Amino acid sequence: MSIPGGSSNPYQQPPYGAAPAAYGYAQGPAGFGPMVPPQPGPPPRGGGMPGWLYGVGGVLVTSAAWGGVLFATGAIGSDDAADLAGYRFEADLCGTADMAAFEADYQPYEDDEPTSQAAQTEVLDLSKCEFTLEPAGAGSDSYYSAYMMYELSWHKGTDPAPEFAARAEAYEQYNEADGYYDYRTEPLADLGEEAFIIFGEDALSGDLTWARVIVRDGWFEYSLTWNAYLGDDPDGLAEEDRVRDMLRDATEETLAALRDGTGEGGGPDGGVDGGVDGGQDGNDDGGTEEPDDDGGSRGGPGEPEAV
C-alpha cells in the first residue's frame, strides 16, 4: 500500500445527479406514511363508555392491524440474520484498501493524502476511502489526475440483494436524458454473489473518464470508483480493458484483505477523522458464512455475458 492519494477531486464528478447517489450510501427504503388513529367517537348518551375509551379502542385496533401487517411482511419477527459473508468492519479503510493495483500507471498526487471516513449504527455500517493519483512520471506542472474512492456498506437491517442489480442497470436509463456522461453497465464474474462494472464516457468527446465496480456478497456491498481527467491520454490510461483490469485487481485484493484480517485500521483504537472512535472485527453483528465458490453475477436470459 505504497500509493497515497487525496481527499477531494479537483476535477469533474458525475454532475447534478447524472449518476445515482454514491453507491452504498443510498437513502432508506420508501415506506408507508405514519398510521393515524381514528378520531374518538362522540360522547355516549346515558351510561355508555366515556368517549375517550372509544379513542383508545380505535388506537388498539389500528395498532393490532398494523402489527399484523408487519409480521406478515417480515418487517418484525423475522429470523433472517445479516449475512456479512465474513467481511469485517474497517474504520480506517485507507489502511486496508489495495493501492498496489494502481502503481503501474499512477503515482501519488503531490501534497495529498488518503482520507478515511466511517460510521456505525445498529442497522448499517459505512466506510469510505478517498485519494487522488496522477499519471506515473507526471511533473509538477501536470494537471492530469484520477480521483479514486472506495465505499463499503455492511447492511445489518435489510438485505440489499433484491435491489442490487436494478441499481446497477439503472445507470443506462440516465442516457435517455442529455447529460455529461453516457453510461454502460456490464456484469463481472467471480466477484462476490453479484458484481457489475459501469463505464461512463464523456457525452461530447466519447472519452472514458469514469468507471465504477460494485460487488454484493450477502448483505455486504462494495464499490470502487475511478474518475479521471487525462486530457488526450497519451499513455492510454483510459483504455477500457486497462481500467477494468486495474479496478478488478484492486477489488480482489481489498476484499481478500477484509476477510483475512490483514487490515491495519480495525483495532479498538483504529478511529479515523470524521468517523467512529474505533473499529471492530466486523463479525459481531452478522453471519460469517462463506459465499458460494462460483460467485459471479446473476444474469437472466438475454443479459450480456459476465467478463
Secondary structure in CASP SS format (residue, H / E / C, confidence):
PFRMAT SS
TARGET T0000
AUTHOR 0000-0000-0000
METHOD secondary structure of the structure
MODEL  1
M C 1.00
S C 1.00
I C 1.00
P C 1.00
G C 1.00
G C 1.00
S C 1.00
S C 1.00
N C 1.00
P C 1.00
Y C 1.00
Q C 1.00
Q C 1.00
P C 1.00
P C 1.00
Y C 1.00
G C 1.00
A C 1.00
A C 1.00
P C 1.00
A C 1.00
A C 1.00
Y C 1.00
G C 1.00
Y C 1.00
A C 1.00
Q C 1.00
G C 1.00
P C 1.00
A C 1.00
G C 1.00
F C 1.00
G C 1.00
P C 1.00
M C 1.00
V C 1.00
P C 1.00
P C 1.00
Q C 1.00
P C 1.00
G C 1.00
P C 1.00
P C 1.00
P C 1.00
R C 1.00
G C 1.00
G C 1.00
G C 1.00
M C 1.00
P C 1.00
G H 1.00
W H 1.00
L H 1.00
Y H 1.00
G H 1.00
V H 1.00
G H 1.00
G H 1.00
V H 1.00
L H 1.00
V H 1.00
T H 1.00
S H 1.00
A H 1.00
A H 1.00
W H 1.00
G H 1.00
G H 1.00
V H 1.00
L H 1.00
F H 1.00
A H 1.00
T H 1.00
G C 1.00
A C 1.00
I C 1.00
G C 1.00
S C 1.00
D C 1.00
D C 1.00
A C 1.00
A C 1.00
D E 1.00
L C 1.00
A C 1.00
G C 1.00
Y C 1.00
R C 1.00
F C 1.00
E C 1.00
A C 1.00
D C 1.00
L H 1.00
C H 1.00
G H 1.00
T C 1.00
A C 1.00
D C 1.00
M C 1.00
A H 1.00
A H 1.00
F H 1.00
E C 1.00
A C 1.00
D C 1.00
Y E 1.00
Q E 1.00
P E 1.00
Y C 1.00
E C 1.00
D C 1.00
D C 1.00
E C 1.00
P C 1.00
T E 1.00
S E 1.00
Q E 1.00
A E 1.00
A E 1.00
Q E 1.00
T C 1.00
E C 1.00
V C 1.00
L E 1.00
D E 1.00
L E 1.00
S E 1.00
K E 1.00
C E 1.00
E E 1.00
F E 1.00
T E 1.00
L E 1.00
E E 1.00
P E 1.00
A C 1.00
G C 1.00
A C 1.00
G C 1.00
S C 1.00
D C 1.00
S C 1.00
Y C 1.00
Y C 1.00
S E 1.00
A E 1.00
Y E 1.00
M E 1.00
M E 1.00
Y E 1.00
E E 1.00
L E 1.00
S E 1.00
W E 1.00
H E 1.00
K C 1.00
G C 1.00
T C 1.00
D C 1.00
P C 1.00
A H 1.00
P H 1.00
E H 1.00
F H 1.00
A H 1.00
A H 1.00
R H 1.00
A H 1.00
E H 1.00
A H 1.00
Y H 1.00
E H 1.00
Q H 1.00
Y H 1.00
N H 1.00
E H 1.00
A C 1.00
D C 1.00
G C 1.00
Y C 1.00
Y E 1.00
D E 1.00
Y E 1.00
R E 1.00
T E 1.00
E E 1.00
P E 1.00
L C 1.00
A C 1.00
D C 1.00
L C 1.00
G C 1.00
E C 1.00
E E 1.00
A E 1.00
F E 1.00
I E 1.00
I E 1.00
F E 1.00
G E 1.00
E E 1.00
D E 1.00
A C 1.00
L C 1.00
S C 1.00
G C 1.00
D C 1.00
L E 1.00
T E 1.00
W E 1.00
A E 1.00
R E 1.00
V E 1.00
I E 1.00
V E 1.00
R E 1.00
D E 1.00
G C 1.00
W C 1.00
F E 1.00
E E 1.00
Y E 1.00
S E 1.00
L E 1.00
T E 1.00
W E 1.00
N E 1.00
A E 1.00
Y E 1.00
L C 1.00
G C 1.00
D C 1.00
D C 1.00
P C 1.00
D C 1.00
G C 1.00
L C 1.00
A C 1.00
E C 1.00
E H 1.00
D H 1.00
R H 1.00
V H 1.00
R H 1.00
D H 1.00
M H 1.00
L H 1.00
R H 1.00
D H 1.00
A H 1.00
T H 1.00
E H 1.00
E H 1.00
T H 1.00
L H 1.00
A H 1.00
A H 1.00
L H 1.00
R H 1.00
D H 1.00
G C 1.00
T C 1.00
G C 1.00
E C 1.00
G C 1.00
G C 1.00
G C 1.00
P C 1.00
D C 1.00
G C 1.00
G C 1.00
V C 1.00
D C 1.00
G C 1.00
G C 1.00
V C 1.00
D C 1.00
G C 1.00
G C 1.00
Q C 1.00
D C 1.00
G C 1.00
N C 1.00
D C 1.00
D C 1.00
G C 1.00
G E 1.00
T C 1.00
E C 1.00
E C 1.00
P C 1.00
D C 1.00
D C 1.00
D C 1.00
G C 1.00
G C 1.00
S C 1.00
R C 1.00
G C 1.00
G C 1.00
P C 1.00
G C 1.00
E C 1.00
P C 1.00
E C 1.00
A C 1.00
V C 1.00
END
